[in-house]
Amino acid sequence: MGDLVRVWVVDDQASFRRATAATLAAMDDFAMAGECETGESAVDRIRDGGADIVLMDIHMPGMGASKPPGDSTLRTPT
């Protein structure tokens, strides 16, 4: 088994975040890296904690997937 794919979930609905966490827990290759209810609060937390995938609500108030942060905002040096 290889490295787990780390997934951050950013959604203003707690029920969606809980359901996604349960789904990821049932999968062998994925792990919930973290969750936030706003895009603004997610930026620093994702940058600090790392993520392979960010799943973000497109219709969330504020910074949602329709207005994500610029590419360099979440990019980490490799």
Stockholm file with secondary structure:
# STOCKHOLM 1.0

chainA/1-78         MGDLVRVWVVDDQASFRRATAATLAAMDDFAMAGECETGESAVDRIRDGGADIVLMDIHMPGMGASKPPGDSTLRTPT
#=GR chainA/1-78 SS CCCCEEEEEECSCHHHHHHHHHHHHTCSSEEEEEEESSHHHHHHHHHHHCCSEEEECTTCSSSCTTSCCCHHHHCCCC
#=GC SS_cons        CCCCEEEEEECSCHHHHHHHHHHHHTCSSEEEEEEESSHHHHHHHHHHHCCSEEEECTTCSSSCTTSCCCHHHHCCCC
//
